[in-house]
């Protein structure tokens, strides 16, 4: 066997290993107790990004899918719920039918919006339900 073939097979093996790790991390993410599937719209970005979150007291830990390499911890001071309308409703098609938007007022100032299915409303609101 040539050295080039061995190197190519090793690279292919590493890529397969990375893919398996990503899939396992995503499954573990969805199995956390209290997990809620949600989409987030950061203030500096215009589009909704999918992920999963879980409440720990008044801190919402959110991790984007699929790999979940980084987790955002948000200390939430207050939360409000509204129904999306117009273009926002169109951009939330992936969330499911009848989505709700929850805006978290952060203890550090500012706010951030999350969207989830209507039946996941209370799970997304957590201690503010």
SVG drawing of the C-alpha trace seen along z (x, -y; Angstrom):
<svg xmlns="http://www.w3.org/2000/svg" viewBox="-51 -47 55 49">
<polyline fill="none" stroke="black" stroke-width="0.4" points="0.0,0.0 1.3,-3.4 1.7,-6.2 -0.9,-8.3 -3.5,-5.6 -2.8,-5.1 -3.0,-8.9 -6.3,-9.1 -7.8,-6.2 -6.7,-7.8 -8.3,-11.1 -11.5,-9.3 -11.5,-7.5 -11.0,-10.8 -13.9,-12.3 -16.2,-9.4 -15.2,-9.6 -16.0,-13.4 -19.4,-12.7 -20.2,-10.0 -19.2,-12.3 -21.4,-15.1 -24.4,-12.7 -23.9,-11.4 -23.6,-14.9 -26.8,-16.0 -28.7,-13.0 -27.3,-13.6 -28.4,-17.2 -32.0,-16.3 -32.2,-13.8 -31.3,-16.3 -34.1,-16.5 -36.3,-19.5 -35.0,-20.0 -37.0,-22.2 -36.5,-22.5 -36.4,-26.2 -35.2,-28.7 -33.3,-31.8 -32.8,-35.2 -29.8,-37.0 -30.1,-40.8 -27.2,-41.2 -28.6,-38.5 -31.7,-38.6 -32.5,-34.9 -33.8,-32.2 -31.3,-29.5 -32.4,-26.1 -31.2,-24.5 -32.1,-23.2 -32.4,-24.7 -32.8,-23.8 -33.6,-25.8 -31.4,-25.8 -33.2,-28.0 -33.3,-31.4 -30.6,-30.7 -31.5,-29.4 -28.7,-27.3 -29.1,-27.2 -27.1,-25.1 -27.4,-25.3 -27.8,-22.2 -26.5,-19.9 -23.0,-19.8 -23.6,-22.0 -19.9,-23.0 -20.8,-26.1 -23.5,-26.7 -24.9,-30.2 -25.9,-30.8 -28.5,-33.5 -29.4,-34.9 -33.1,-35.9 -34.8,-38.6 -38.3,-38.4 -40.1,-36.8 -43.0,-37.8 -44.9,-35.8 -46.4,-36.9 -47.7,-35.4 -45.6,-36.0 -47.3,-37.7 -46.5,-38.4 -43.0,-37.8 -41.9,-36.6 -44.5,-33.8 -43.3,-32.8 -39.7,-32.5 -40.8,-30.3 -42.3,-27.5 -39.6,-25.1 -40.7,-25.5 -44.1,-24.0 -47.7,-25.0 -48.9,-27.8 -45.5,-29.0 -45.0,-31.3 -42.2,-33.8 -40.8,-34.4 -38.7,-37.4 -36.3,-37.1 -35.2,-40.3 -31.7,-39.6 -30.3,-40.6 -27.3,-42.1 -29.5,-44.3 -30.9,-43.7 -33.2,-41.0 -33.3,-37.9 -36.1,-36.2 -36.8,-32.5 -39.6,-30.7 -41.1,-27.2 -44.2,-25.3 -47.3,-26.4 -47.4,-23.1 -43.8,-23.9 -44.7,-27.4 -44.5,-26.6 -41.3,-24.6 -39.7,-27.6 -41.0,-30.0 -39.5,-27.8 -39.7,-29.6 -41.7,-32.5 -44.6,-30.3"/>
</svg>
